[in-house]
Amino acid sequence: MRRVDVSLVGFGVVGKGLARLLLTRREWLQEQRGLDIRLVSVASARAGCIYAEDGLDIAGLLALAEQRRPLTELAHTQYFSSTLAGIEAFKSDILVEATGTNLRDGEPGLSHIRAALSRGQHVVTANKGPVALAGIELLQLARQNGVQLRMESTVMAGTPVLSTALEGMAGAQISAARGIVNGTTNYILSAMAEGRDYAEVLADAQARGYAEADPTADVEGYDAVAKAMILSTLLFQQPLGAEQVARTGITGVTREQVQHASEAGKRIKLIASVRRMSGGEVEARVEPVELPLIDPLAHVVGAMNALTLESETLSSVTVIGPGAGSIETGQGLLADILAIAGV
């Protein structure tokens, strides 16, 4: 039985999703993969960092979180006042960075990832900010220190789109990627296709938890812009600034436009696209597009996500699946952990 020690930074919706999977899949991972994954530390901005060399009681952690009690109440743990202090005090095999996304400067996740990679620690992240803003730098830092940086969950949660592009399509030269990478906007546009108004559907999406109280990042396309930046970095090794991605959100899309598209045999979707041009530069866009019904993306409805990859050997490969959710995003993190473990 091989042991892998994991440190988790961020114990919100995503972090708890991974913790639940590590708890519920523990026996299966041991029996089928010969792997004993132990969560040895958890850190958050509010609680600091707790550590146990032999592994934390995950069930106890989740119970404390459910009761909104401090994680420091967990027995038999060491305490560090800050996340960075905990990262520097001990070294686990893999750091999982699951703090909230900050698209302004990538912090605090960027500092967490830099610190871990610099000391020879593998990193798995669900945090879009650091990868969108400094992906090339972080990947170079990982190579310099002989470790891996994996980020499946940053684009389509647990749906394996990055591993499909980088590993499943190894040897294929990808020339373009385009897709629906924001579930909130796809839910809204899908409902509008049924004849409902934007304002009504947005309120419904907020009530269902698909949209935040302030939905700007989703409906104005900023979340999709960050994912386009990540795709450009990973597929083409070309970093982009947010200002280099042409952006139009869905707030200007009317019910009449959606109905007119439907009458013409088309559906409006918010599409993020990156394409390598003949001169080597990358064109990136986020915008509502009328798609013909022969396009597989036209049939992706509700909060689902999808990405179509184009290459010279496989002309078109489309991956469809959930793009958000606690367990769904946790699955992406777990898949990356297993990839690093080599099982």
C-alpha positions in Angstrom: 0.0 0.0 0.0 1.5 3.3 -1.1 0.7 6.4 1.0 0.1 9.8 -0.5 -0.1 12.8 1.9 -2.4 15.7 0.7 -2.6 19.2 2.1 -5.8 21.1 1.3 -6.0 24.9 1.2 -9.5 26.2 1.1 -12.4 24.4 2.9 -15.4 25.9 1.1 -17.7 24.2 -1.3 -14.9 22.8 -3.5 -12.6 21.7 -0.6 -15.4 20.0 1.2 -16.3 18.2 -2.0 -12.8 16.7 -2.3 -12.8 15.8 1.4 -16.1 13.9 1.0 -14.6 11.9 -2.0 -11.5 11.1 0.0 -13.7 9.8 2.7 -16.2 7.8 0.7 -13.7 6.5 -1.8 -11.0 5.6 0.7 -11.6 1.8 0.7 -12.0 1.6 -3.1 -8.7 3.5 -3.6 -7.0 1.2 -1.2 -8.4 -2.0 -2.7 -8.4 -1.1 -6.4 -5.4 1.3 -6.7 -3.3 0.3 -3.7 -3.3 3.9 -2.6 -3.7 5.3 0.9 -4.5 9.0 0.4 -4.3 10.8 3.7 -5.5 14.4 4.2 -2.8 15.6 6.6 -3.7 19.3 6.7 -6.5 21.8 6.0 -6.1 25.5 5.9 -8.5 28.4 5.4 -8.2 32.2 5.8 -10.6 32.2 8.7 -9.3 29.1 10.6 -5.6 29.1 9.9 -4.0 25.7 9.3 -4.4 22.4 11.2 -2.1 19.4 10.7 -1.9 15.8 11.8 1.1 13.7 10.6 -1.0 10.4 10.5 -4.0 12.1 8.7 -6.9 14.2 9.8 -10.3 12.8 10.8 -12.2 13.7 7.6 -15.6 12.8 9.0 -14.9 14.9 12.0 -13.8 17.8 9.8 -17.0 17.7 7.7 -19.1 17.5 10.9 -17.5 20.6 12.3 -18.0 22.4 9.0 -21.6 21.4 8.9 -22.2 22.7 12.4 -20.2 25.9 11.5 -17.8 25.2 14.3 -14.0 26.0 14.1 -11.9 23.3 12.5 -9.4 23.9 15.3 -11.8 21.9 17.6 -10.6 18.8 15.8 -8.6 16.7 18.3 -4.9 15.7 18.0 -3.9 18.4 15.6 -1.1 21.0 15.3 -2.2 24.6 14.6 -0.6 27.3 12.5 -1.9 30.8 12.4 -1.6 31.2 8.7 -1.8 29.1 5.5 1.7 30.0 4.4 3.1 29.2 7.8 1.6 25.8 7.6 2.9 25.2 4.0 6.4 26.2 5.2 6.3 24.1 8.4 5.8 20.7 6.8 5.9 19.1 3.4 3.1 16.8 2.1 3.3 15.1 -1.3 0.6 17.2 -2.9 -0.9 20.6 -2.2 -4.5 21.1 -3.3 -5.3 24.8 -3.8 -9.1 25.4 -3.6 -9.4 28.9 -2.4 -11.7 31.4 -4.1 -10.9 32.7 -7.5 -9.5 36.2 -7.7 -9.0 37.4 -11.3 -7.4 40.7 -10.3 -4.0 39.4 -9.0 -4.6 35.7 -8.3 -4.1 36.0 -4.6 -3.9 34.4 -2.1 -3.8 31.2 -4.3 -0.9 32.4 -6.4 1.3 32.7 -3.4 0.3 29.3 -2.1 1.1 27.7 -5.4 4.4 29.4 -5.8 5.5 28.5 -2.2 4.6 24.8 -2.7 6.2 24.4 -6.1 9.3 26.2 -5.0 9.9 23.6 -2.2 9.3 20.7 -4.5 5.7 19.9 -3.8 3.2 18.8 -6.4 0.2 21.1 -6.8 -3.4 20.5 -7.9 -5.6 23.5 -8.2 -9.3 24.4 -8.9 -8.5 28.1 -8.6 -8.7 29.8 -12.0 -7.0 33.1 -11.0 -3.4 31.9 -10.6 -3.5 29.8 -13.8 -5.2 32.4 -15.9 -2.8 35.2 -14.8 0.5 33.3 -14.3 0.1 29.9 -15.8 3.3 29.9 -17.9 5.4 31.1 -14.9 3.9 28.4 -12.6 4.4 25.6 -15.1 8.0 26.6 -15.6 8.5 26.7 -11.8 7.0 23.2 -11.5 9.4 21.9 -14.2 12.4 23.6 -12.5 11.6 21.8 -9.3 10.7 18.4 -10.8 7.1 18.4 -9.8 3.7 18.6 -11.5 1.1 21.4 -11.6 -2.3 20.0 -12.6 -5.5 22.1 -13.1 -8.3 19.9 -14.5 -11.0 21.6 -12.3 -10.3 25.1 -13.5 -12.2 24.8 -16.8 -15.1 22.3 -16.5 -14.9 21.0 -12.9 -14.6 17.3 -13.0 -15.4 16.8 -16.7 -12.1 15.6 -18.1 -11.5 18.2 -20.8 -7.9 19.3 -20.1 -6.7 15.7 -19.7 -8.5 14.9 -22.9 -6.7 17.7 -24.7 -3.2 17.2 -23.2 -3.1 13.5 -22.7 -5.9 11.8 -24.5 -5.1 13.7 -27.7 -1.3 13.5 -27.2 0.4 13.8 -30.6 -2.5 15.8 -32.1 -1.7 19.4 -32.8 -4.8 21.2 -31.5 -5.6 24.3 -33.6 -8.7 25.6 -31.8 -11.0 25.1 -28.9 -14.5 26.5 -28.5 -17.2 25.8 -26.1 -19.7 26.5 -23.4 -17.7 26.9 -20.2 -20.1 28.7 -17.9 -23.2 26.8 -16.6 -25.0 29.9 -15.4 -25.2 31.6 -18.8 -26.1 28.3 -20.5 -28.9 27.7 -18.1 -30.3 31.2 -18.7 -30.0 31.0 -22.5 -31.6 27.5 -22.5 -34.5 28.8 -20.5 -34.9 31.8 -22.7 -35.2 29.4 -25.7 -38.4 28.2 -24.1 -39.8 31.7 -24.3 -38.9 33.2 -21.0 -37.4 36.7 -20.4 -33.8 37.3 -19.3 -34.7 39.0 -16.0 -37.1 36.2 -15.0 -34.6 33.4 -15.8 -31.8 35.2 -13.9 -33.9 35.4 -10.8 -34.7 31.7 -11.1 -31.0 30.9 -11.6 -30.2 32.8 -8.4 -32.9 31.0 -6.5 -31.5 27.6 -7.6 -28.0 28.6 -6.7 -26.7 28.6 -10.3 -26.1 32.4 -10.2 -24.6 34.5 -7.4 -26.4 37.5 -5.9 -24.0 39.5 -8.1 -24.0 37.5 -11.3 -21.6 39.9 -13.2 -18.7 37.5 -13.5 -21.0 35.0 -15.2 -23.4 37.0 -17.3 -20.8 39.6 -18.5 -18.5 36.8 -19.6 -15.6 37.4 -17.2 -15.6 33.8 -15.9 -15.5 32.5 -19.5 -12.7 35.0 -20.3 -10.5 33.4 -17.5 -11.1 30.0 -18.9 -10.2 31.1 -22.4 -6.9 32.5 -20.9 -6.3 29.1 -19.3 -7.0 27.2 -22.6 -4.6 29.5 -24.5 -1.9 28.9 -21.9 -2.3 25.1 -21.9 -3.1 24.4 -25.5 -0.8 26.9 -27.2 1.7 28.0 -24.5 0.5 31.5 -25.2 -0.4 33.6 -22.1 -3.1 36.2 -22.7 -4.2 39.2 -20.7 -7.9 39.6 -20.1 -7.9 42.7 -22.4 -6.7 40.4 -25.2 -9.9 38.4 -25.1 -12.8 40.0 -27.0 -15.7 39.9 -24.6 -19.5 40.3 -24.9 -21.8 39.0 -22.2 -25.4 37.8 -22.5 -27.1 40.8 -20.8 -28.0 42.3 -24.2 -29.6 39.1 -25.5 -33.4 39.4 -25.8 -36.1 36.9 -25.9 -36.9 38.0 -29.4 -33.4 37.3 -30.6 -33.5 33.9 -29.0 -36.8 33.1 -30.7 -35.7 34.5 -34.0 -32.6 32.2 -33.9 -34.9 29.2 -33.0 -37.1 30.0 -36.0 -34.0 29.9 -38.2 -33.0 26.5 -36.9 -30.3 27.9 -34.6 -29.6 28.3 -30.8 -27.8 31.1 -29.1 -25.0 30.1 -26.8 -22.2 32.0 -25.0 -19.1 30.6 -26.6 -15.5 30.9 -25.4 -13.1 30.2 -28.2 -9.3 30.2 -28.7 -7.7 29.7 -32.1 -4.1 29.7 -33.3 -3.9 31.9 -36.3 -1.5 31.3 -39.3 1.0 33.8 -37.9 1.2 31.9 -34.6 -0.8 34.5 -32.6 -3.9 33.4 -30.7 -7.3 34.8 -31.2 -9.6 34.5 -28.2 -13.2 35.5 -27.9 -16.2 35.2 -25.5 -19.5 36.1 -27.1 -23.1 35.0 -27.8 -23.1 33.0 -31.0 -26.0 31.6 -33.1 -25.1 27.9 -33.6 -26.8 25.7 -36.3 -28.4 22.6 -34.9 -25.8 20.3 -36.6 -23.3 21.8 -34.1 -23.1 19.5 -31.0 -22.7 22.6 -28.8 -26.2 23.7 -29.8 -27.7 20.7 -28.0 -26.0 21.4 -24.6 -28.7 22.6 -22.3 -29.2 23.7 -18.7 -26.1 24.2 -16.6 -24.0 21.7 -18.6 -20.7 22.6 -20.1 -19.0 21.4 -23.3 -15.8 22.0 -25.3 -15.0 21.1 -28.9 -11.3 20.6 -29.7 -10.1 20.8 -33.3 -6.9 19.2 -34.6 -5.4 17.9 -37.9 -5.7 14.2 -36.9 -9.0 14.3 -35.0 -11.0 16.9 -36.8 -13.4 17.5 -34.0 -13.7 16.1 -30.5 -16.4 17.3 -28.2 -16.5 16.7 -24.4 -19.7 17.3 -22.6 -20.4 17.2 -18.8 -21.0 19.1 -15.6 -19.0 22.3 -15.2 -19.7 23.1 -11.6 -20.7 21.6 -8.2 -19.0 20.5 -5.0 -18.6 16.8 -5.8 -18.1 17.4 -9.5 -15.2 19.8 -8.9 -13.8 17.6 -6.2 -13.8 14.8 -8.8 -11.5 16.9 -11.0 -9.2 17.4 -8.1 -9.2 13.7 -7.2 -8.4 12.8 -10.8 -5.4 15.1 -10.8 -4.2 13.6 -7.5 -4.4 10.1 -9.0 -2.6 11.2 -12.1 0.3 12.6 -10.0 0.3 9.4 -8.0 0.6 7.5 -11.3 -2.2 5.1 -10.8 
